[in-house]
Amino acid sequence: MDDARRNLPSIERIVAALVDVALPHDLVVAAARTAVDHARTSIAAGRAVTADDVIAAARVAATATREALLGRVVNATGVLLHTNLGRAALGASALAAIGDSAGASNLEYHLTTGTRGSRHDHAGHLLASAVGAEAGMVVNNNAAAVLLVLAALARDREVVVSRGELVEIGGGFRVPDVLRESGARLIEVGTTNRTRAVDFAGATSDRTAMLLRVHASNYRMIGFTEQPTISDLAAIGPPVVVDAGSGLLDATTPWLDHVPTWLGDEPGIRQCIADGAALVTFSGDKLLGGPQAGVIVGRADLVAACARHPLARALRADKLTLAALQATVLAYLDRDVVAQIPLWRAATTPLTTLRARAESIAAGIEGAKVVDTEAATGGGSLPGSTIPSVGIAIAVDDPDAGLAELRARRIVALVRDDAIVADLRSVDPDDDIALGDALAALARAR
Ligand SMILES: *Cc1c(COP(=O)(O)O)cnc(C)c1O
């Protein structure tokens, strides 16, 4: 046993054998140590281990470390806003804006006067004008926006919410918990399926800080249901705050020829403001199609109160986010959304275009079939709504192994009826060649 241990390769020898793994030296050393420790345990258990075994194990560990690094993948799931794959993809103009602002920028500086400015003067201000609100500001994400609004406006006061909207948005974001963390007192009104404006009015007093609406973005209630409109609530008196979630800027989608049916009755931020919401919060990386961010738009005095609150400093967005978000809003103001925002380009690509891409990819692959699929916006938006799409299917014996093979090439696809399916609606056309190569390799290995 001692001999076997002594014959294990040295860390230096293993590291030298892994020169081709593009990873910092210390991380390769860590992988080598893991492999040697593992080999010692195996030898102690009476198993034979060769030097080549140890080097091979170290290579697996180092490669796993390398693949786990944050980097690009091809999203062939058909879910356009896949939370695990980073939600909205940024387009060229947002990327250029990030590069442009990455060095010194006028983040909090007025170039005309040479005096201190506010980071909310850029994207926050533009977002407000894009939706017809008085003011706007940007924080790290929508969860942060909701927390900040509640902490700044409702600490030690009451927030009236419908029982039908005390929901979990996902990732542990539960409306009652966020309310408690903010120091606000929750007043529940109505029932799970039906709440009326009189329920809100009956719970309103001089202790009421706001009436809160939370958009049911990731589930759908159907049947005998009722919720008051924002205008009904606004007539009661206290400020109406709407957590709109998905960030559809305008329900009439003036940046498209027509309103797509898959949008259903998703509320627009502009419409919430027009109906009398005092504040609306939403995500930057859902239907807006920008970077991860949380946006607060609405009454200037309330936005200012949020910006002044100490939590605003802890939750603020960085210059790169603000630059990407600014480019995103400028695309809306230019009505150039389909060309500049990948989410909207992907969502509105005609089926004929997707089919032509699929046929061209499938043509070179033995056994590949072009199939009809259902894509979705995802990311906790538009539940139950799908967008017709086209995919490439390859029948395989072991679908899980097939998915793993694609993942090794950083492609995330799905399984349907025992076939691997790559849905093209969520794939950037620039990735079609890489996708085709990976699918061809998969088909050959069957
Ligand atoms: C998605 C969502 C959130 C959380 O937004 P993040 O930007 O992911 O923090 C909160 N509320 C609603 C209604 C949502 O849809």
The ligand as an SDF file (V2000), in Angstrom:
LIG
                    3D

 15 15  0  0  0  0  0  0  0  0999 V2000
  -40.1160   38.8330  -11.4700 C   0  0  0  0  0  0  0  0  0  0  0  0
  -40.9240   39.5300  -10.4640 C   0  0  0  0  0  0  0  0  0  0  0  0
  -40.3370   40.0240   -9.2860 C   0  0  0  0  0  0  0  0  0  0  0  0
  -38.8630   39.8570   -9.0200 C   0  0  0  0  0  0  0  0  0  0  0  0
  -38.1260   40.5940   -9.9460 O   0  0  0  0  0  0  0  0  0  0  0  0
  -36.5300   40.4340  -10.0660 P   0  0  0  0  0  0  0  0  0  0  0  0
  -36.1370   41.4660  -11.0640 O   0  0  0  0  0  0  0  0  0  0  0  0
  -36.2940   39.0400  -10.5060 O   0  0  0  0  0  0  0  0  0  0  0  0
  -35.9800   40.7000   -8.7140 O   0  0  0  0  0  0  0  0  0  0  0  0
  -41.1380   40.6750   -8.3840 C   0  0  0  0  0  0  0  0  0  0  0  0
  -42.4670   40.8370   -8.6250 N   0  0  0  0  0  0  0  0  0  0  0  0
  -43.0700   40.3800   -9.7420 C   0  0  0  0  0  0  0  0  0  0  0  0
  -44.5350   40.6010   -9.9250 C   0  0  0  0  0  0  0  0  0  0  0  0
  -42.3160   39.7050  -10.6960 C   0  0  0  0  0  0  0  0  0  0  0  0
  -42.9060   39.2590  -11.8050 O   0  0  0  0  0  0  0  0  0  0  0  0
  1  2  1  0
  2  3  1  0
  2 14  2  0
  3  4  1  0
  3 10  2  0
  4  5  1  0
  5  6  1  0
  6  7  2  0
  6  8  1  0
  6  9  1  0
 10 11  1  0
 11 12  2  0
 12 13  1  0
 12 14  1  0
 14 15  1  0
M  END
$$$$
